[in-house]
Amino acid sequence: MSDRSAQEVIRDLETGRMSWGEVKEILRQKKTPSRFSEYRETLAETTPFGDRVLVRVGEYLFVVVEPDGSHSLRCGECEHNFGDPRINWKLSSRVRVRRTLEEFLEVYLYEEVCPEPGIAEIREYFCPGCFTLLCVECVPTGYPPVFEFLPDLNSIYRDILHEPVPSGPDEAWTFEDLTMSKVEAWASNNTGSTQGAAR
Amino acid sequence: MKKVIGLTSTKLLGDRTLIEQITHSEALTESGLYHGLEHLVERDRDPITYERFYDAIHSVVMGARETSKNVAASPGARELGELLFALLTPEGHAIAVSSGLVGHQGAFRIAIKYMAENGYDVNPGIKPGDIFTACDPATSGTPHPGDVYTFIPLFHEDEFIGWAAGMNHTMEAGGAVPGAWPPWSPNTFTDGYLLPPTKVGENFEDYTWLYKHFERRTRAPMFNILDQKMRVAGCKMVVDSMAGIIEKFGLDYVRAASREIIEETRQICVGNVKLLTVPGRTRYVSFRTVLYKGIVDGVWPQSAHNWLLHLYTETQVNTAEGKIHVNWDKISPANFHAMGGYQGILESNLWLNVMDSIGLGLKPNSGMNLAVTYDMPEGGLFNPPSDRYSAGNPWASSVTLFNGFSGGLETSKRARGFVEESWNADLCWTGIQGEITLKDGFSFGFCQMDLLGASATPARPYMDGEPLATAWWNPASDTGSVEEWEYVLPGIYYLCKNVLPGYCGHGKFRGGLGMQLAFVVSDEVKEAIIGKIGATTGNYFTTQASVPGGSYPAPTSTLIVYRGTNILELMAQGEYPDGLEELYEWVDQGKLTHQGRELHKEEVGALLVRPGDVYIVAGNGTGGWGDPLHRSVELVERDVKEQFVSAETAADIYGVPVSDLAGDSTSITQAAVRRREELRQARAAQSVPFEEFWREERQKVVGNEMHEFVADAYAELNAFSPAFKQEFHEFWQLPNETPGVGNE
């Protein structure tokens, strides 16, 4: 593998094209600080965003630098824009909710090992642009969606990339969870759709 | 006058008592450096000697493990490797640990501190050859009563220099219900035979009374006595071997280098956080049910309740400073059930997770625990208001709590680009325990632990999980052999042990398949009690609410009991079912007759079974990574061919209609494109914008239109956790006067 670039190795790894023996060799290698940059270069090739990609936050979700210097969360399959990475992206997704045993059995096959209908619900979060499955959540009825990863973009620039935040609207970026701002907007706008059942 | 050797006077640790020594060390460590070490003098002066010294002490504890388990031990230790030996500082900090149940090194210091705080160095004294054993979670750090610790002090001539420690997971704890993890236990008095740190022997020989206690107060005395002998034998090997090491390296060197080894590990952990992570905040959650209502009401009315546990972990990663902080401010409160615990379960789990996530390239020891800080609120599930709370079964809830911690670090490492190091943090195990009484009157308690030694591995961003392949809590584990388990547990025999097809979380890379074990109660048995336990395995919910790979989390575990079957007659005719599906076919055909069927996803403490009963336990699957519609067609075809998943699953979950077009790879690829487009259209038709879901779900919350069990859980959390209440109210935009779930 030594004749391959770091980007090629990472790309082959992520696309499942490596044998377990090759993976083990990589696992044993010394980890180096250059990995983040190498990974970004790989993502620049394997995602639609080119060198505008900053960091991967999920299998299909990436923080991308927009032309005006702002940061957005986008789908790596169709580039759908989920908006500010500080707002839980699930609030900008489409969701299918499974609540009955029949619906559970479509994904968990045996009644004996299914979550309990009436107590648990299974939420499948899809990209509104391409309907890729982004996350599955099994929670009680009424549980707020989990916000799995809120990256600190300032620290990424300052402490990993050692470069300034791009000039533009996010120069004064703050590390905070802004999810509730979206909910508050919904609450103050009662004209939103209330029709139709989530499955 | 002959000099008395040992901590029998008040000032034998230099000029300090044991508690003064611990306080001194803690004060030095408050600097952020272990024991205040600013420089690793011995390492830097002569790194070769330093590494040779570490290698020597590591060999000592490894040798103790590998030898002692063959001297005397229960099958849990001998077959599964559920044991650990360690060399400790005087304060109980691990310098070197063997392979095995490595997490416990983080908890050893709790027992040592308890002995120090209570003046054990004065009464009964701490002398060479003294044996101290402990299994009381509130005082000794043992996570639950089935984990038993033994310590023997280490002296050089008349100087006390540390401890040899040994532990193992025993077969039976003597609780209100049989087994080592009593899941039905409302308080500490029903947890079992709990021994606070106690001097149980001298001159490397146990007192007779200890064995008599095991005989009278536990249901597996033979194995518990063997395990005690094993721990003493291993500790004595450490003590004896250290004499040679001290002679070779010198006492001053041993003391100095031991401290440096711990600080070096702390430094490497900090460096790994800087190197491997992306800064930010991660949150992962899981839910577990504890069902006591209708079971314990008459005897323990304060426990006549069903609980939904909120196991919520927020991890704050400070990459620049190499710091990680865990915030559990939204966790459920402690209550009168067996799923809570004390500090030892946190320290044990923490160490395990640090090792697997940021523990690269270091010497495993107590330095790892110093790399992470945490807040467990007072009164929280693992910080109970008093020492009267049960710690019967805390692994069941704490492993999943720490999967949330580890999941956060896996997410952070993937973001940094360390793809090879990241995985779904959802390893799990299931087990059966109980008590068997044979027709000849012989009765014994047991843990049937082969699923404890072998979880499926989780899916990773580049490969599927594998069945039966690992035990995150025990890097040197094994599932053991069927023959061994049948030998030590006469009366209950295996009908099958194999993977259950399709039993995983599906994904672009699917989780490892879980296992199914079926047993028959033979006619050698008069009666038997069985219980179901497990760690991380979901009961009313999936293993984790969500996983780093974003796909389907692992399904729940289960226990199915068929009462009064004709299986013994079928077996006499040479008929053995090969698993759940064949059993179901037999039931449908009327071939297997029965008088009733029970299903338990939840953990149960005591089900009475009799000859001819059949029970099946399934668990240990893991969750998937990525969208199943992105899985390669070739991998789906292989799964169907190998019978890992059915053709229906291939078509309906993976969008590969294999059965329609067997053998025609070009057509299958084209058919998959069409089928996957159909499934995407179904997703579009059956999903709604989240705002619409929010409005609909909000009405359920406002109107309290949810199962009483769930509503009770929200009320409990709102009352206990201000942070949960604030977020819950803000997210659903609830007025404060909202009745039911909105308020306490």
Contacts between the chains, C-beta under 8 A, distances in Angstrom:
chain1	res1	chain2	res2	distance
A	10	B	417	6.8
A	10	B	419	6.1
A	13	B	419	5.3
A	13	B	420	6.1
A	13	B	462	5.2
A	14	B	419	5.5
A	14	B	461	6.0
A	14	B	462	5.9
A	15	B	462	7.7
A	16	B	462	5.1
A	16	B	463	6.5
A	16	B	509	7.1
A	16	B	632	7.1
A	18	B	462	6.8
A	20	B	463	7.3
A	23	B	420	6.1
A	23	B	462	7.0
A	23	B	463	7.2
A	26	B	420	4.8
A	27	B	420	5.3
A	27	B	421	7.2
A	30	B	361	7.8
A	31	B	272	8.0
A	31	B	275	5.7
A	31	B	276	6.4
A	31	B	360	6.7
A	31	B	418	6.5
A	31	B	421	7.9
A	33	B	275	6.2
A	35	B	416	6.4
A	35	B	417	4.4
A	35	B	418	6.2
A	36	B	278	7.8
A	36	B	416	5.4
A	36	B	417	5.2
A	38	B	417	6.4
A	39	B	416	7.3
A	39	B	417	2.7
A	39	B	419	7.6
A	40	B	417	7.5
A	42	B	417	7.8
A	55	B	278	6.1
A	55	B	415	5.3
A	56	B	414	6.6
A	56	B	415	5.4
A	57	B	411	7.7
A	57	B	415	6.2
A	58	B	411	8.0
A	58	B	550	5.6
A	59	B	461	7.1
A	59	B	508	7.5
A	59	B	549	6.1
A	59	B	550	5.0
A	59	B	551	8.0
A	59	B	625	6.8
A	59	B	626	4.7
A	59	B	627	7.6
A	60	B	550	7.4
A	60	B	626	7.8
A	60	B	627	7.4
A	90	B	690	6.2
A	91	B	690	5.1
A	91	B	691	7.5
A	91	B	694	7.5
A	92	B	690	6.7
A	93	B	690	5.5
A	94	B	683	7.7
A	94	B	684	7.6
A	94	B	687	4.0
A	94	B	688	6.4
A	94	B	689	5.8
A	94	B	690	6.9
A	95	B	687	5.8
A	95	B	688	6.5
A	95	B	689	8.0
A	95	B	690	5.3
A	95	B	693	4.9
A	96	B	683	6.3
A	96	B	686	4.9
A	96	B	687	4.1
A	96	B	688	7.9
A	97	B	693	6.7
A	106	B	652	6.8
A	106	B	653	7.7
A	107	B	506	6.8
A	107	B	552	5.8
A	107	B	653	6.5
A	108	B	552	7.7
A	108	B	555	4.7
A	109	B	502	4.7
A	109	B	503	7.3
A	109	B	555	7.8
A	109	B	646	7.9
A	109	B	649	6.7
A	110	B	500	7.6
A	110	B	502	7.8
A	110	B	503	7.0
A	110	B	555	7.4
A	110	B	558	7.9
A	110	B	580	7.5
A	112	B	558	4.3
A	112	B	560	5.9
A	112	B	580	7.8
A	112	B	599	5.9
A	112	B	601	7.5
A	112	B	618	7.1
A	113	B	503	6.5
A	113	B	514	7.8
A	113	B	555	4.0
A	113	B	556	4.9
A	113	B	557	7.0
A	113	B	558	5.2
A	113	B	601	7.6
A	113	B	618	6.3
A	113	B	621	8.0
A	114	B	555	6.7
A	114	B	556	6.8
A	115	B	538	7.0
A	115	B	540	6.3
A	115	B	541	5.4
A	115	B	542	5.9
A	115	B	555	7.9
A	115	B	556	6.4
A	116	B	289	7.9
A	116	B	540	3.9
A	116	B	541	7.6
A	116	B	601	6.9
A	118	B	707	5.3
A	119	B	289	7.9
A	119	B	308	7.8
A	119	B	540	5.4
A	119	B	541	8.0
A	119	B	707	5.1
A	119	B	709	6.0
A	119	B	710	6.0
A	120	B	287	7.6
A	120	B	540	5.9
A	120	B	541	5.0
A	120	B	542	7.9
A	122	B	542	7.9
A	124	B	683	7.5
A	124	B	687	7.4
A	125	B	690	7.9
A	126	B	683	5.3
A	126	B	684	7.9
A	126	B	687	5.5
A	128	B	689	7.3
A	130	B	680	7.7
A	131	B	680	4.5
A	131	B	683	4.4
A	131	B	684	5.5
A	131	B	687	7.8
A	132	B	627	5.3
A	132	B	629	7.7
A	132	B	630	7.6
A	133	B	550	7.3
A	133	B	551	6.7
A	133	B	627	4.1
A	133	B	628	7.2
A	133	B	629	7.1
A	133	B	683	7.6
A	134	B	550	5.9
A	134	B	627	7.9
A	135	B	546	5.8
A	135	B	550	4.5
A	136	B	505	7.9
A	136	B	546	6.4
A	136	B	547	8.0
A	136	B	550	7.0
A	136	B	551	5.9
A	136	B	552	4.9
A	136	B	553	6.6
A	137	B	545	5.6
A	137	B	546	4.8
A	138	B	287	8.0
A	138	B	538	7.8
A	138	B	541	5.2
A	138	B	542	4.1
A	138	B	545	5.5
A	138	B	546	7.6
A	138	B	553	5.9
A	139	B	285	7.3
A	139	B	287	7.0
A	139	B	541	7.4
A	139	B	545	5.2
A	140	B	287	6.5
A	140	B	308	6.6
A	140	B	541	7.8
A	140	B	706	7.4
A	140	B	707	7.9
A	140	B	710	4.4
A	140	B	713	6.8
A	141	B	697	7.3
A	141	B	700	6.0
A	141	B	706	4.4
A	141	B	707	7.0
A	141	B	710	5.7
A	142	B	697	6.2
A	142	B	700	5.8
A	142	B	701	4.4
A	142	B	706	5.5
A	142	B	710	6.7
A	142	B	714	6.8
A	142	B	732	7.4
A	142	B	741	6.8
A	143	B	545	7.9
A	144	B	727	6.5
A	144	B	728	6.5
A	144	B	731	4.0
A	144	B	732	7.4
A	145	B	690	7.9
A	146	B	283	5.7
A	146	B	284	7.0
A	146	B	285	5.4
A	146	B	545	6.0
A	146	B	546	5.6
A	147	B	283	5.7
A	148	B	282	6.2
A	148	B	283	6.0
A	148	B	284	6.5
A	148	B	407	8.0
A	148	B	411	6.5
A	148	B	546	6.4
A	148	B	548	7.6
A	149	B	280	6.3
A	149	B	281	7.5
A	149	B	282	5.3
A	149	B	283	8.0
A	149	B	408	7.8
A	149	B	411	5.1
A	149	B	412	7.6
A	149	B	415	7.3
A	150	B	280	5.3
A	150	B	281	4.6
A	150	B	282	7.8
A	151	B	278	5.7
A	151	B	279	6.9
A	151	B	280	3.9
A	151	B	415	6.6
A	152	B	279	4.1
A	152	B	280	4.6
A	152	B	281	7.7
A	155	B	279	3.9
A	155	B	280	7.7
A	155	B	318	7.8
A	155	B	319	6.2
A	155	B	320	6.0
A	156	B	278	6.3
A	156	B	279	6.5
A	158	B	320	7.4
A	159	B	279	6.7
A	159	B	319	5.6
A	159	B	320	3.9
A	160	B	278	7.2
A	160	B	279	7.9
A	160	B	319	6.7
A	160	B	416	7.7
A	175	B	280	7.7
A	177	B	281	7.6
A	179	B	731	7.7
A	180	B	730	4.9
A	180	B	731	7.0
A	183	B	694	7.2
A	183	B	730	6.9
A	183	B	731	5.8
A	183	B	733	6.2
A	184	B	733	7.1
A	186	B	691	5.6
A	186	B	694	6.3
A	186	B	695	7.5
A	186	B	733	7.8
A	187	B	733	4.1
A	192	B	691	5.4
A	192	B	692	7.5
A	192	B	695	6.6
A	193	B	689	7.1
A	193	B	691	7.0
A	193	B	692	5.0
A	193	B	695	7.6
A	194	B	692	7.0
A	194	B	695	4.8
A	194	B	696	7.3
A	195	B	692	7.6
A	196	B	688	5.8
A	196	B	692	6.3
A	197	B	688	7.8
A	197	B	696	6.9
A	198	B	687	7.4
A	198	B	688	4.8
A	198	B	692	6.9
A	198	B	693	4.5
A	198	B	696	5.9
A	198	B	697	7.8
A	199	B	686	5.0
A	199	B	687	7.4
A	199	B	688	8.0
